[in-house]
Amino acid sequence: MFRFLKKPVKYVTAVLCTVLFAGTLTGCSVVERVQYQWADGGEAHWEEAAIDAGLQTQVEEYYYDHLPEELHEAYREIYVHLMKNEDEGSFLSEVSVDDFWRAYYAVLADHPEIFWIGTSAQVEESGLSHTVVSYSLETTVAQKDRASLKAELEAAADACIDQISSEASDYEKIKYVYEYLINTVDYDANGVDTQNIQSALLYQKSVCAGYSKAFQYILHRMGLFCTYVTGTITGGGDHGWNMVRIGDHYYYVDVTWGDPVFVNKIDGEGTDTVINYNYLCCTQTELFRTHVPSDAVELPECMSDDYNYYKLNGFYYETFDYNTIYNALMNSVWNGESSIVMKFGSSEAYESAKYELFENGMLTDPGQYLMEINGVTTWNYRYHTEEEFCLITIYWK
C-alpha cells in the first residue's frame, strides 16, 4: 500500500508572482513549498494518491481523456485537492498558469458534484520556472456545510432516479431525467447558486449551467456517460448544454432549451406549456444552427438520429402526404389531445405542410369535427413553427 506524506521542501530564493484569473501580476514574495512524497522517498504520483486516499472516480472523465497526457497529473492533483476540501495550498505538478487553468476547468467540467467552487481564483507562479506553485480558490459554501449539502444533493438526485424503472433502457433513463428537470426546475436568472447543481436540485430555479450540471450529475449517479459542453448561442451569449452516449453514438441534449419556461421568458409570450423535445438526443446538424461549441475540448461527431423523439413516437414524416397528415389531424381531435406535433424530413415537406395547414384550409375539417365533439359553434387554435427543426405544433384551443 502506498502512503504519501507531507514534507516541507524549501526552494531557495524562489520568487513567486500572484496570477489572477485575468492573468495580471499583482505582487511577489518568497514562500515555502510543501511536497507530497512517498514513504520510500520517491515523488508522488497523483493517480496513485487519489486511489490511496479513497478518491478514485467512478465516472468516465471526458475532459481528462482529451487532455494532453502531460496534464493528467495536474488534473488529478487538482481533483484530489478539491475532494479533500483543500481550497488553497501548494501545487506540485509542474505546469504553466495556462495549463493549470486548462486542467482546472477540465476537472470542474467532468465533476458536477464539486459544487462549492466559485467563479474566480488566483495562483502563484514561480518567477524562475514560470510554473504554478500555489493556489487559492473562491468558494461559495463553507467547508463545515459541504458534507450536509452533499447528502441533500444525493437525496435530491436519487428522488429522480428512484422513479425510473430498473428495466428502462439508457434512452428511457435520459429522457426521464430530461423531463424531470424540465418539470421541476424553472429558468430564473435571479436564482441562487445558478452556476452549480444546488440551484436546480435544491432550489428548483436555475440557468443553463445549473440545468446542465444537474443533468450530468444525475446521469453519472446512474452510471451513464454524460459530459458538459460550453459555447455560445447565435446572436446571444454564453451557454452550456450536454452530450450523452447511447451505444456507439453520441447525442446532444439541452435541458434548458427544452423547458417551456425558458422559451416563454426569451420570447416574452408566456404561452408555451409543452416540453420541447427538439433538444433531446439531437444531432449536431440540428443543434449547431443555434449553438456554437467552444474549443475547450474536442467533440466527436453527433450525427445519428436513432433516438430522435419524433421518430420514436410516430410524429415524424419524411415527406408531406396530404392524406397522411389529414388523418393524423383528425385522429388527434378524436383522441381528445390538446395538441399535435409534426416533424418533417426536409424543408420542402415542411413548407408544403405549412401552406396546406395555414393557407389552404386543411384545418377546416378538424376544426368542424372539434366543434361537433364539444358542442360549440366556434373554435380557436394557435400554432408554433420551428423552421430550423422543420417542426409544426398545433394547439387545439
C-alpha positions in Angstrom: 0.0 0.0 0.0 1.4 3.4 -1.0 1.3 6.2 1.6 2.1 9.8 0.9 3.3 12.2 3.5 3.6 16.0 3.7 7.2 17.1 3.9 8.3 20.7 3.7 10.8 21.4 1.0 12.3 24.9 0.7 13.0 26.4 -2.7 15.8 28.9 -2.0 15.1 32.4 -3.4 12.1 31.2 -5.3 10.4 34.4 -6.5 6.7 34.0 -6.8 4.1 36.1 -8.5 0.4 36.1 -7.8 -1.6 35.5 -11.1 -5.3 36.2 -11.1 -7.8 34.7 -13.4 -7.3 37.5 -15.8 -3.5 36.9 -15.8 -2.4 40.1 -14.2 0.6 40.2 -11.9 0.0 41.7 -8.5 3.0 41.0 -6.3 6.0 38.9 -5.5 7.1 37.0 -2.4 9.3 34.1 -1.2 7.4 31.1 0.0 7.9 27.6 1.4 6.7 24.9 -0.9 5.2 21.7 0.6 6.0 18.5 -1.3 4.0 15.2 -1.2 6.4 12.3 -1.2 6.0 8.5 -1.0 7.3 6.9 2.2 10.2 5.4 0.2 11.3 8.9 -0.9 10.0 8.8 -4.4 7.9 11.6 -5.9 4.2 11.3 -5.5 2.0 10.4 -8.5 -1.5 11.8 -8.2 -3.3 8.9 -9.8 -2.0 6.6 -7.1 -2.5 9.3 -4.5 -6.2 9.5 -5.4 -6.6 5.8 -5.0 -4.6 5.7 -1.8 -6.9 8.4 -0.4 -10.1 6.6 -1.5 -10.8 9.3 -4.1 -10.8 7.3 -7.3 -13.6 8.4 -9.6 -16.3 6.1 -10.8 -17.3 8.2 -13.8 -16.0 8.5 -17.3 -14.0 11.7 -17.4 -14.3 13.0 -20.9 -12.2 16.2 -20.4 -9.5 14.2 -18.7 -9.3 11.7 -21.5 -8.9 14.6 -24.0 -6.2 16.5 -22.1 -2.6 16.1 -23.3 -1.1 13.3 -21.2 1.4 15.7 -19.6 -1.5 17.4 -17.9 -3.0 14.3 -16.4 -1.0 14.6 -13.2 -2.1 18.3 -12.8 -5.7 17.3 -13.4 -5.6 14.6 -10.7 -3.8 16.8 -8.2 -6.5 19.4 -8.6 -9.2 16.8 -8.2 -7.6 15.4 -5.0 -7.2 18.9 -3.5 -10.9 19.7 -4.3 -12.3 16.4 -3.0 -10.3 16.8 0.2 -11.7 20.3 0.7 -8.3 21.9 0.3 -9.3 25.3 -1.1 -5.8 26.7 -1.0 -2.3 25.4 -0.7 0.8 24.3 -2.5 0.6 22.9 -6.1 3.2 20.4 -7.0 2.6 19.4 -10.7 4.9 21.5 -12.8 2.6 23.3 -15.2 2.3 26.8 -16.6 -0.5 29.1 -15.5 -2.4 28.5 -18.7 -2.1 24.7 -18.3 -3.2 24.9 -14.7 -6.5 26.6 -15.8 -6.9 24.1 -18.6 -6.7 21.2 -16.1 -8.8 23.1 -13.5 -11.6 23.7 -16.0 -11.4 20.1 -17.1 -11.9 18.9 -13.5 -15.0 21.1 -13.0 -16.4 20.1 -16.4 -16.1 16.4 -15.5 -17.3 16.6 -11.9 -20.6 18.5 -11.3 -20.5 17.0 -7.7 -17.9 19.7 -6.9 -20.5 22.3 -6.3 -18.8 24.6 -3.8 -16.3 26.3 -6.1 -17.0 29.9 -7.3 -16.1 31.6 -10.5 -12.7 33.1 -9.6 -9.4 32.0 -8.2 -5.8 33.0 -8.1 -2.5 31.1 -8.4 1.1 31.9 -7.6 3.7 31.4 -10.3 7.4 30.9 -9.8 9.4 33.8 -11.3 12.2 31.3 -12.1 10.4 28.3 -13.6 7.1 30.1 -14.5 5.2 27.2 -13.1 2.3 27.3 -10.6 3.4 26.6 -7.0 0.2 27.5 -5.0 -3.4 28.3 -5.5 -6.4 29.9 -3.7 -9.9 29.2 -4.9 -13.1 31.2 -4.4 -15.7 29.1 -2.7 -19.4 29.5 -2.3 -20.0 27.0 0.6 -18.1 26.9 3.9 -16.2 23.7 4.5 -18.3 22.8 7.5 -21.5 22.9 5.4 -20.4 20.8 2.4 -21.0 17.3 3.8 -24.6 18.1 4.7 -25.3 19.8 1.4 -23.7 16.8 -0.4 -26.1 14.5 1.3 -29.0 16.7 0.3 -28.0 16.8 -3.3 -27.5 13.0 -3.4 -31.0 12.5 -1.9 -32.5 15.0 -4.5 -30.9 13.2 -7.4 -32.0 9.8 -6.0 -35.6 11.1 -5.7 -35.5 11.3 -9.5 -33.6 8.0 -10.1 -35.9 6.1 -7.8 -38.8 6.8 -10.1 -37.1 5.2 -13.1 -37.8 1.5 -13.8 -34.9 -0.8 -13.4 -35.9 -2.2 -16.8 -35.6 1.2 -18.5 -33.2 1.5 -21.4 -30.4 4.1 -21.4 -32.5 6.3 -23.7 -35.5 6.0 -21.4 -33.4 7.0 -18.4 -32.0 10.0 -20.3 -35.5 11.0 -21.4 -36.9 10.7 -17.9 -34.2 12.9 -16.4 -34.7 15.4 -19.2 -38.4 15.6 -18.4 -37.9 15.5 -14.7 -35.7 18.6 -14.6 -37.9 20.5 -17.0 -40.9 19.7 -14.9 -39.3 20.6 -11.5 -36.9 23.5 -12.4 -37.9 26.9 -13.7 -35.5 29.1 -15.6 -34.6 32.1 -13.4 -31.5 34.2 -14.0 -32.0 35.7 -10.5 -31.8 32.3 -8.8 -29.4 31.3 -6.1 -26.1 29.4 -6.9 -27.2 29.1 -10.6 -23.8 28.0 -11.8 -23.9 24.7 -9.9 -26.2 21.8 -9.2 -27.7 23.3 -6.0 -29.8 25.7 -7.9 -31.6 23.0 -9.9 -31.8 20.2 -7.4 -32.4 22.1 -4.1 -33.9 25.4 -5.1 -35.6 24.5 -8.4 -34.6 27.8 -10.1 -31.6 27.9 -12.4 -30.0 28.8 -15.7 -28.2 26.7 -18.3 -25.2 25.8 -16.1 -27.4 24.6 -13.3 -29.7 22.6 -15.6 -26.8 21.0 -17.5 -24.7 20.1 -14.5 -27.7 18.7 -12.6 -28.5 16.5 -15.7 -24.9 15.4 -15.8 -24.8 14.7 -12.1 -28.0 12.5 -12.1 -26.8 10.5 -15.1 -23.4 10.0 -13.5 -25.2 8.5 -10.4 -26.9 6.0 -12.8 -23.5 5.1 -14.4 -24.4 6.7 -17.7 -21.9 8.7 -19.8 -22.7 12.4 -19.9 -20.4 15.4 -20.3 -20.8 19.2 -20.1 -20.4 21.3 -23.2 -19.9 25.1 -23.3 -20.2 27.6 -26.1 -22.4 30.4 -27.3 -25.7 30.7 -29.0 -26.1 32.6 -32.2 -27.0 36.2 -31.6 -26.6 35.7 -27.9 -24.2 35.0 -25.1 -22.5 32.1 -23.3 -24.4 28.8 -23.0 -24.0 25.3 -21.6 -25.5 22.0 -22.6 -24.7 18.3 -22.5 -23.5 15.4 -24.7 -24.6 11.8 -23.9 -23.7 8.4 -25.5 -26.1 5.6 -26.2 -24.5 2.5 -27.7 -21.7 3.7 -30.1 -23.2 7.1 -30.9 -23.1 10.5 -29.2 -26.1 12.9 -29.0 -26.6 16.4 -27.7 -29.1 17.4 -25.0 -30.1 20.9 -24.0 -32.4 20.7 -21.0 -32.6 24.5 -20.7 -34.0 25.0 -24.2 -36.4 22.1 -23.7 -38.0 23.9 -20.9 -41.1 26.0 -21.9 -40.5 28.3 -19.0 -37.2 29.3 -20.7 -38.8 29.7 -24.1 -41.6 31.9 -22.6 -39.1 34.2 -20.9 -37.0 34.5 -24.0 -39.9 35.0 -26.4 -41.8 37.2 -23.9 -45.1 35.5 -24.8 -45.6 33.1 -21.8 -47.8 30.7 -23.8 -45.8 27.5 -24.3 -46.5 24.7 -21.8 -45.3 21.7 -23.8 -41.8 20.2 -23.3 -39.7 20.9 -26.4 -38.1 17.6 -27.4 -36.0 19.1 -30.2 -33.1 19.2 -27.8 -33.3 15.6 -26.5 -30.7 13.4 -28.2 -30.4 15.7 -31.2 -27.7 15.8 -33.9 -25.1 18.4 -34.4 -26.7 19.3 -37.7 -29.8 20.5 -35.9 -28.1 21.9 -32.8 -25.3 23.8 -34.4 -27.8 26.0 -36.2 -28.2 27.9 -32.9 -25.4 26.6 -30.7 -21.7 27.1 -31.3 -19.5 24.9 -29.1 -16.2 26.3 -27.7 -12.8 24.8 -28.4 -12.4 23.8 -24.7 -12.4 20.1 -25.7 -12.5 18.1 -28.9 -16.0 16.8 -29.6 -17.0 13.7 -31.6 -19.5 13.7 -34.4 -23.1 13.6 -33.3 -24.9 12.6 -36.5 -27.1 9.7 -35.5 -30.9 10.3 -35.3 -31.6 6.9 -34.0 -33.1 8.3 -30.8 -34.9 11.3 -32.3 -38.0 11.7 -30.1 -40.3 12.4 -33.0 -39.2 9.4 -35.0 -39.6 7.1 -32.0 -43.1 8.4 -31.2 -44.6 8.4 -34.7 -44.5 12.2 -35.1 -42.0 12.2 -38.0 -42.9 12.5 -41.7 -40.2 12.1 -44.3 -42.3 13.7 -46.9 -45.6 15.7 -46.9 -48.5 13.4 -47.9 -51.9 15.2 -47.7 -53.9 12.1 -46.7 -51.5 11.0 -44.0 -51.4 14.4 -42.3 -55.2 14.8 -42.7 -55.7 11.5 -40.9 -53.2 12.4 -38.2 -55.1 15.7 -37.5 -58.5 14.0 -37.3 -57.2 11.3 -35.0 -55.6 13.9 -32.7 -59.0 15.6 -32.4 -60.9 12.3 -31.9 -58.5 11.2 -29.2 -59.0 14.4 -27.3 -55.4 15.5 -27.5 -54.6 19.1 -26.5 -52.0 19.4 -29.3 -50.4 17.7 -32.3 -46.8 17.9 -33.3 -45.4 17.1 -36.7 -41.7 16.9 -37.7 -40.8 16.8 -41.4 -37.8 15.3 -43.1 -37.0 18.2 -45.3 -37.6 21.9 -45.7 -39.7 21.2 -48.8 -42.0 18.9 -46.9 -42.2 21.4 -44.0 -43.1 24.3 -46.3 -45.8 22.3 -48.1 -47.3 21.4 -44.8 -47.3 25.0 -43.6 -49.0 26.1 -46.8 -51.8 23.4 -46.7 -52.4 23.8 -43.0 -52.5 27.6 -42.6 -53.2 29.0 -46.1 -55.2 26.4 -48.0 -57.8 25.3 -45.5 -56.5 21.9 -44.3 -57.6 22.7 -40.8 -61.3 23.2 -41.7 -62.4 19.6 -41.2 -60.5 19.0 -38.0 -62.0 22.3 -36.7 -65.6 21.4 -37.5 -65.0 17.9 -36.0 -63.7 19.6 -32.8 -66.8 21.8 -32.6 -69.1 18.8 -33.0 -67.4 16.8 -30.3 -67.5 19.8 -27.9 -70.9 21.1 -28.8 -69.7 24.6 -29.7 -70.2 26.8 -32.7 -66.7 28.5 -32.7 -63.2 27.3 -32.1 -59.8 28.8 -31.8 -56.4 27.3 -32.3 -52.8 28.5 -32.2 -49.7 27.1 -33.7 -45.9 27.2 -33.3 -43.4 26.6 -36.1 -39.7 25.9 -35.8 -38.1 26.2 -39.2 -34.6 25.0 -38.1 -36.2 21.7 -37.0 -38.9 21.5 -39.7 -41.4 21.3 -36.8 -45.1 22.3 -36.6 -47.1 22.2 -33.3 -50.9 22.9 -33.3 -52.7 23.6 -30.1 -56.4 22.7 -30.2 -57.7 25.6 -28.2 
